Amino acid sequence: MSTSEATAETASPESVEHDLSAVLFKRNGFPPIQDLIPTSLQHVLASFAGVITPAMMIATACGFTPDQETAIIQVALVLSGIDILLQQFPLFGRIGAGLPILTGVSFAFLPAFQAVGLQFDFPTLLGAELVGGIVAILFGMFYSKVKRLFPPLVTGTVIFTIGVSLYPTAIKYMAGGAGSANFGGISNWTVGLLTFAVVFALANFGKGVLKLGSIFFSIIIGVIVSIPFGMVDTSEVAAASWFSLPQFMPYHITFNPAACITLGVVYVMVNVQLIGDLSAASAGSMDRMPTEREIGGAIKAQGVVSIISSFFGGLPTSAFGQNVGIIVSNRVINRWVFGGAAFVFLAAGLCPKLSATLLMIPQPVIGGATISVFGTITLNGIRILVKDGLTPRACTVFGISVAFGLGIAQVAGSLTGPGMPAWVNTIFGTSAITPCAIMAIILNSVLPPEDKEAPDEKNLRPLAYNDTEDEQA
């Protein structure tokens, strides 16, 4: 048995009920179907909107026709399924992490892709995506040479920023979805808060599969509650077809140096986010940090999927922060749980009718079901951050990096004034993660180390949002 497998086998919470399959808390072994289905589907339901929404937004930015919008959503679903499978079952043992992580088309690339799509066109965006995939593969291959740039201080700071950056996303969902006609209405908040109440109750007071599948069951209840409010529309399901394959090379790929350089930098920064998500998921569910090989494999898989996606007119993939929170909260790490989620994504991409069924889920339900786990991500960032002690040096790196990252992201147009090149805002002004990560890397590299005693850590496991002090002891 490998070291990683041995570690995973000891990762089961002491509070696991006797009627729940212990194989869920191991990387290998096929769990019972009655446990596999809800634990897999809750990952799908928590991330599904995050897969299709970026595709829809890029379609709007590039002026797509309805057929083109349907095609990019289809590719997003299929590529998300492929990426998840690579991460759980690494190709040749090297392309993929082999860690509990859910990946797919996400919001991580959205701001930069929108900017490039608006400034150029979609074929140019695909060319830059192909180059970005190559950059990611190279970064994964040589990660061992640059890993010193990403100690716990840097990754913890980035994870904290990721968690805080996700809060507005959850609130927008709960309020009805940005741009909706009744955004912020009482009906949206009623459904969102009721869904949150269900997931909170199940996660903290439920037992067995109800506890581990709290997101899944809360979404089902949320959908039922939302029906009287007229939030569920089944017309798209009836109109959708049963089977459709993605089209190869639907667009002519164009290469523009400025777009390629811009997205090349963005890919590196998103890879830093991926490292942070992998660290949070691994530390929180397996009580260890990922190895060089695992991180390098995850990054290379992202690059490979990005290259494939560019040939099918799709978007690149990254890790889902909200699902990291779920993994840390329930500590379910069985690879077939994530494989089940991949199967649903693939099926939804190849079967538009299934995709339309998942699209029925109202946004307030998704927001209410996932907001709890966003706080978990932030707390995990803090736990990783203080792993080596919260020294004055660590506070300086953390405080300044977060200030730049969140400050620039929250002030619209702060990098678009007279004399400021457009590419600066494209790279640094569209996401809090990029300026935060760059600042953390720079400050950690230039500040001299401190002499300090090793902290007395009880264990590495980050606090999950439904843990009690007794369970941590």
Summary of the structure (lengths in Angstrom):
residues: 473
radius of gyration: 21.1
end to end distance: 28.3
largest distance: 66.4
contacts: 1781
relative contact order: 0.19
helix: 69%
strand: 2%
